Amino acid sequence: MDTTSAARQTPTPRRSILTSWLFLAFTLTGFCQTPQERIAWWQEARFGMFIHWGVYSLEGRGEWIMYQEHIPYAEYRQIAERFNPKGFKPAEWVALAKKSGMKYMVLTARHHDGYCLFDSQVSDFTSVKLGPHKDLIAEFAEACHKAGMRLGLYYSLQDWHFPGVLPQGYPKPKETTEPLVKQAHAQVRELLTHYGKVDVLWFDGLAPNDPLLWRSKALCEMARRLQPGILINDRAGTTEDFVTPENVVAAHNQPWESCYTMNRTWGYAPYDRNYKPVNEIIRLLASCASQSGNFLLNVSPDGDGKIPVEQTKTLKKVGHWLQRHGEAIYGAGPSPVVAPNLGFQSRVGDKVYLFIQRWPGVTLPFAWCGSKVKSARVLTTGQVLRVEQKDDRVWLKGLPASPPDPYLNVVELTFEGAPRATNPAYQ
């Protein structure tokens, strides 16, 4: 196995003159932005698509099979030789994300198995040199840029195909770890140089968990020099732009994003039928947004590059819900006015949105409201409700007896002035 510099079999994709000028413009803009300005689009977006896809997708047993089944590299390489996704149509992925109401996408450019979906000078284990013999990240990046979709790339620092790495996480001699570190710095440079504007760099696989070993600070500084507007997560072990709780909604005092699977597996696993129902997906999205967090929902294409039909159906239903209720999600944060007896709530500007998990019937009561409610309506139908208020107690009247939306109903409140709670508010 040769993981050192190797001759390229195909040249790095060249950017068009227009793309190059746009990239230059974005780069110059990025240098002038404050961290708050840089992340503003992301905090408005609230909903993104995670994509776990690679050699492991051929086998259909999840993305950790090389480690969990202790597959030798020579044997795993034979799987990679069969990886030739004829059904890979990234424009269709992007179209699905847009239809689902997602505002950015993050694709696994390289997972822990070390197989690169891009052209790399420092590895022979790539989609250009083995398998489909083409740069899959180049095609994905082009599809995102063409559609105006924000582009995110996942990169695992860990690489199981290096000798001496497994089992991961245990102390390793420098002769084992240093090649991984050098490769990581070189490949991040490649990813942020050859594919136009990259909006998100999503690190993972910090094993051993030692940012000094990985020279993580220098790695992130290089990323920002190459892509000044880029957002970087916390998984290289340094404090960057946002933190990433996994399969749990856990609010933080800094920008955060919960990443979730649709079933229980990140990589393609056709026998994992434990899919979350649509109402649960929407509830998780709303729960994140109502606490100033983002929701990164994973899809797992098969070895041919096709997203399972169960996942596409769910996403389209979420997208349909967002067409009517998205104003309660995009750019949302916590509300000072609450209705915990009914569900939870978000605030966007001076409007408050009540997410009704327990439908109250024809009258919706809530309290501890310190502002005068000017109007209220059901977002699902647009129906205007009658407002009665006495001090900090409010009754919304004229609701339908049964909830009009099958998944999650939302009531919009507007106020005379900014919304505020009485002190102290009961939650």
C-alpha positions in Angstrom: 0.0 0.0 0.0 1.3 3.4 -1.0 -0.3 6.4 0.8 2.4 8.8 -0.1 2.4 11.2 -3.0 1.3 9.4 -6.2 1.0 10.5 -9.8 -2.5 11.7 -10.7 -4.5 9.7 -13.2 -6.8 12.6 -14.0 -6.2 16.3 -13.6 -7.9 18.3 -10.8 -11.1 19.8 -12.3 -10.5 23.3 -13.5 -13.0 26.0 -12.5 -14.6 28.0 -15.3 -13.7 31.7 -15.6 -17.0 32.7 -14.1 -16.7 30.3 -11.2 -13.2 31.5 -10.6 -14.3 35.2 -10.5 -17.2 34.3 -8.2 -14.9 32.3 -5.9 -12.6 35.3 -5.7 -15.4 37.6 -4.9 -16.7 35.3 -2.1 -13.1 35.0 -0.8 -12.6 38.8 -0.6 -16.0 39.2 1.0 -15.1 36.5 3.6 -11.9 38.4 4.7 -14.1 41.4 5.5 -16.7 39.5 7.6 -16.9 39.3 11.4 -17.7 35.8 12.8 -21.3 36.9 13.4 -21.7 38.0 9.8 -20.0 34.9 8.5 -22.5 32.6 10.3 -25.6 34.6 9.8 -26.8 32.6 6.7 -26.3 29.4 8.7 -28.4 30.5 11.6 -31.1 31.6 9.2 -31.0 28.2 7.4 -31.8 26.0 10.4 -32.2 22.8 8.2 -29.6 20.9 6.3 -28.9 17.6 4.6 -26.2 15.2 5.8 -25.1 12.5 3.4 -23.1 9.5 4.4 -22.0 7.7 1.3 -19.0 5.7 0.2 -17.5 2.3 -0.4 -19.3 0.9 2.6 -22.7 1.7 0.9 -22.2 -1.2 -1.4 -22.3 -3.7 1.5 -25.4 -2.2 3.2 -24.3 -2.8 6.8 -23.4 0.8 7.8 -20.4 3.0 7.5 -18.2 1.3 10.2 -17.9 -2.2 8.7 -14.2 -2.0 8.0 -13.6 -1.4 11.8 -16.5 -3.4 13.3 -15.9 -6.5 11.1 -12.1 -6.0 11.2 -11.9 -6.2 7.4 -8.2 -6.1 6.2 -7.4 -3.3 3.9 -6.6 -5.6 1.0 -10.0 -7.2 1.3 -11.7 -3.8 1.7 -9.9 -2.5 -1.4 -11.6 -5.2 -3.4 -15.0 -3.7 -2.4 -13.7 -0.3 -3.5 -12.8 -1.7 -6.9 -16.5 -2.7 -7.3 -17.7 0.8 -6.3 -19.0 2.3 -9.5 -22.2 4.3 -8.8 -24.0 4.6 -12.1 -27.0 6.1 -10.4 -25.1 9.0 -8.8 -26.9 12.1 -9.9 -25.9 14.9 -7.5 -28.3 17.4 -9.2 -31.2 15.1 -8.1 -29.8 15.1 -4.5 -29.7 18.9 -4.5 -33.2 19.1 -6.0 -34.5 16.8 -3.2 -32.8 18.9 -0.5 -34.4 22.0 -1.9 -37.8 20.4 -2.2 -37.4 19.3 1.4 -36.8 22.9 2.6 -33.1 22.3 3.3 -30.7 25.2 2.9 -27.3 23.4 2.9 -25.8 20.0 2.3 -22.8 18.2 3.9 -21.3 15.2 2.1 -18.8 12.7 3.4 -15.8 13.6 1.2 -13.8 11.0 3.2 -15.0 8.8 6.0 -13.0 6.9 8.6 -12.2 4.1 6.0 -9.9 6.6 4.2 -11.6 6.3 0.8 -11.7 9.7 -0.9 -14.6 10.7 -3.1 -12.2 13.3 -4.6 -8.9 13.5 -6.4 -6.0 13.5 -4.0 -2.3 13.7 -4.6 -1.4 12.1 -1.3 -3.5 8.9 -1.5 -4.1 6.1 -4.0 -7.3 5.2 -2.2 -9.6 7.5 -4.1 -12.6 7.5 -6.5 -10.4 8.8 -9.2 -7.8 6.0 -9.0 -10.1 3.1 -7.8 -13.7 2.3 -8.5 -15.6 4.8 -10.7 -12.4 6.6 -11.8 -13.9 10.1 -11.5 -14.0 12.9 -9.0 -17.4 12.6 -7.3 -16.9 15.6 -5.1 -16.3 17.7 -8.2 -19.7 16.6 -9.5 -21.4 17.2 -6.2 -19.8 20.7 -5.8 -20.8 21.7 -9.3 -24.4 20.6 -8.7 -24.6 22.6 -5.5 -23.0 25.7 -7.0 -25.3 25.6 -10.0 -28.4 25.4 -7.9 -27.3 28.0 -5.3 -27.1 25.4 -2.6 -24.7 25.9 0.3 -21.9 23.3 0.1 -20.5 21.4 3.1 -17.8 18.8 3.1 -17.3 16.2 5.9 -13.7 15.1 6.4 -12.6 12.4 8.9 -9.2 12.9 10.4 -9.1 9.1 11.1 -8.0 6.7 8.4 -8.3 3.0 9.0 -6.5 1.9 5.9 -3.2 3.1 7.3 -1.1 0.3 8.9 -1.0 0.2 12.7 -4.1 2.5 13.1 -6.6 -0.2 14.2 -7.8 -0.5 16.9 -8.4 3.3 16.8 -8.2 5.6 19.8 -5.4 3.9 21.6 -1.9 5.6 22.0 0.1 5.1 18.8 3.7 5.7 18.1 4.6 8.8 16.1 5.5 6.8 13.0 1.9 5.6 12.9 0.2 9.0 13.6 2.4 11.4 11.7 1.5 10.1 8.2 -2.2 10.6 9.1 -1.6 14.1 10.3 0.3 15.0 7.1 -2.3 13.5 4.9 -5.1 15.3 6.8 -3.5 18.7 6.3 -2.7 18.0 2.6 -6.2 16.7 1.8 -8.0 19.5 3.6 -5.9 21.9 1.5 -7.0 20.0 -1.7 -10.7 20.1 -0.7 -10.6 23.8 0.0 -8.7 24.7 -3.1 -10.2 22.7 -6.0 -13.9 22.9 -5.6 -14.9 26.5 -5.6 -16.6 28.0 -2.6 -17.0 25.7 0.4 -19.4 26.9 3.0 -19.0 24.3 5.8 -16.0 22.1 6.8 -17.4 19.3 9.0 -14.6 17.5 10.8 -14.9 14.1 12.5 -12.8 11.2 13.6 -10.4 12.9 16.1 -8.8 9.7 17.3 -6.5 9.8 19.2 -8.4 12.7 20.9 -5.4 15.0 20.9 -5.7 18.4 19.0 -1.9 19.0 19.5 -1.1 15.7 17.8 -3.3 16.6 14.8 -2.1 20.3 14.8 -5.7 21.2 14.7 -5.2 24.9 15.3 -2.9 25.2 12.3 -5.3 23.0 10.3 -8.3 25.3 11.0 -6.2 28.5 10.4 -5.2 27.1 7.0 -8.8 26.4 6.2 -9.8 30.0 6.9 -6.9 31.3 4.8 -8.1 29.3 1.9 -11.8 29.9 2.4 -12.3 33.0 4.6 -16.1 32.7 4.8 -16.1 29.0 5.8 -17.8 27.7 8.9 -16.0 24.9 10.9 -17.4 22.6 13.5 -15.9 21.6 16.8 -14.7 18.0 16.0 -11.1 18.8 15.3 -10.8 19.6 19.0 -10.7 23.3 18.7 -13.3 26.0 19.4 -14.5 27.1 16.0 -18.0 28.2 14.7 -20.5 25.6 16.0 -20.8 22.5 18.1 -22.4 19.3 17.0 -24.4 17.1 19.4 -25.3 13.8 17.8 -28.7 12.2 17.8 -29.8 14.4 20.6 -31.3 17.9 20.8 -28.9 19.6 23.3 -29.0 23.4 23.2 -25.7 25.3 23.8 -24.7 28.9 24.6 -23.0 29.1 21.2 -24.1 28.2 17.7 -25.0 24.5 17.6 -26.3 21.8 15.2 -27.9 18.5 16.0 -27.1 15.8 13.5 -29.6 12.9 13.3 -30.1 9.7 11.4 -33.5 9.0 9.8 -33.3 5.4 11.0 -30.5 4.2 13.3 -27.7 4.0 10.8 -25.6 6.7 9.1 -24.5 4.6 6.1 -26.8 2.6 3.8 -28.5 -0.3 5.7 -31.6 -1.6 3.8 -32.5 -3.9 6.7 -32.6 -1.1 9.2 -36.4 -0.3 9.1 -36.4 1.8 12.3 -37.4 4.9 10.5 -38.6 7.9 12.4 -42.1 9.0 11.4 -42.6 12.3 9.7 -44.1 14.0 12.8 -41.0 13.1 14.8 -38.7 14.5 12.2 -40.7 17.8 12.1 -40.8 17.9 15.9 -37.0 17.5 16.1 -36.5 20.3 13.5 -38.9 22.6 15.4 -37.3 21.8 18.7 -33.8 22.7 17.4 -35.0 25.9 15.7 -36.9 27.0 18.8 -33.6 26.8 20.8 -31.5 28.6 18.2 -30.1 25.4 16.8 -29.8 23.8 13.4 -31.0 20.3 12.4 -28.7 18.3 10.1 -30.7 15.3 8.9 -28.9 12.4 7.3 -29.7 10.4 4.2 -27.8 7.3 3.2 -27.7 6.6 -0.6 -27.0 3.0 -1.7 -23.9 1.8 -3.5 -25.4 3.0 -6.8 -25.9 6.5 -5.5 -29.7 6.4 -5.0 -31.3 7.7 -1.9 -33.8 5.1 -0.5 -37.4 5.7 -1.3 -38.4 5.7 2.4 -36.1 8.6 3.0 -37.2 10.6 -0.1 -40.9 10.2 0.8 -40.3 11.4 4.3 -38.2 14.4 3.1 -40.9 15.5 0.6 -43.5 15.4 3.4 -41.3 17.5 5.6 -40.8 19.9 2.7 -44.6 20.2 2.2 -45.0 21.0 5.9 -42.3 23.7 5.6 -44.0 25.3 2.7 -46.8 26.3 5.1 -45.0 26.5 8.4 -41.4 27.5 7.4 -41.7 31.0 8.7 -41.8 29.5 12.2 -38.5 27.7 11.5 -36.1 29.7 9.4 -34.1 32.2 11.5 -36.0 31.2 14.6 -34.9 31.4 18.2 -36.4 31.1 21.7 -39.6 33.0 22.6 -40.1 34.9 25.9 -43.8 34.1 25.5 -44.5 30.4 26.2 -47.3 27.9 26.2 -45.8 24.8 27.8 -49.2 23.3 28.4 -49.6 22.9 24.7 -46.1 22.3 23.3 -43.2 24.7 22.6 -42.6 27.9 20.8 -40.2 29.9 18.6 -39.6 33.6 17.9 -38.8 35.2 14.5 -38.4 38.9 14.7 -41.4 40.2 16.8 -43.6 37.2 15.9 -44.1 34.2 18.2 -45.1 30.8 16.9 -46.8 28.2 19.1 -46.0 24.6 18.1 -49.1 22.8 19.3 -48.3 19.2 20.2 -51.5 18.8 22.4 -54.4 20.2 20.5 -56.6 22.2 22.9 -59.9 22.1 21.0 -61.7 25.3 19.9 -60.0 27.5 22.6 -56.3 27.9 23.1 -55.3 29.3 26.5 -51.8 30.5 27.6 -50.5 32.9 30.2 -47.6 34.9 31.6 -47.8 37.1 28.5 -46.5 40.6 29.2 -47.4 42.1 25.8 -50.8 42.8 24.3 -51.6 40.2 21.6 -52.7 42.1 18.5 -53.6 39.1 16.2 -53.4 35.3 15.9 -53.8 32.9 13.1 -53.4 29.1 12.3 -50.5 28.8 9.9 -51.8 25.6 8.4 -55.0 27.1 7.1 -54.5 30.9 7.5 -57.6 31.0 9.8 -57.7 34.2 11.9 -58.5 33.6 15.6 -60.4 35.8 18.0 -58.1 37.1 20.8 -59.3 37.7 24.4 -56.8 38.9 27.0 -56.9 39.8 30.6 -53.7 41.1 32.1 -51.1 38.4 31.2 -53.7 35.6 30.5 -54.7 35.0 26.8 -57.4 33.0 25.1 -57.4 32.3 21.4 -60.9 31.3 20.2 -62.4 29.9 17.1 -59.9 27.1 16.4 -61.2 24.0 14.6 -62.2 21.2 17.0 -59.6 18.9 15.5 -56.0 19.7 14.5 -55.9 20.7 10.7 -52.3 19.4 10.1 -51.5 15.7 10.6 -48.0 16.3 11.9 -47.5 19.6 13.9 -49.7 22.6 14.0 -48.5 26.1 14.4 -50.3 29.3 15.6 -48.7 32.7 14.8 -49.0 35.6 17.3 -48.3 39.2 16.6 -48.1 41.9 19.4 -48.3 45.5 20.0 -44.6 46.1 20.4 -42.1 43.4 21.1 -43.2 40.1 22.7 -42.3 39.8 26.4 -43.2 37.7 29.4 -44.5 38.9 32.8 -41.9 38.5 35.5 -41.4 35.9 36.6 -42.7 33.7 33.7 -43.7 30.2 34.6 -42.3 27.4 32.4 
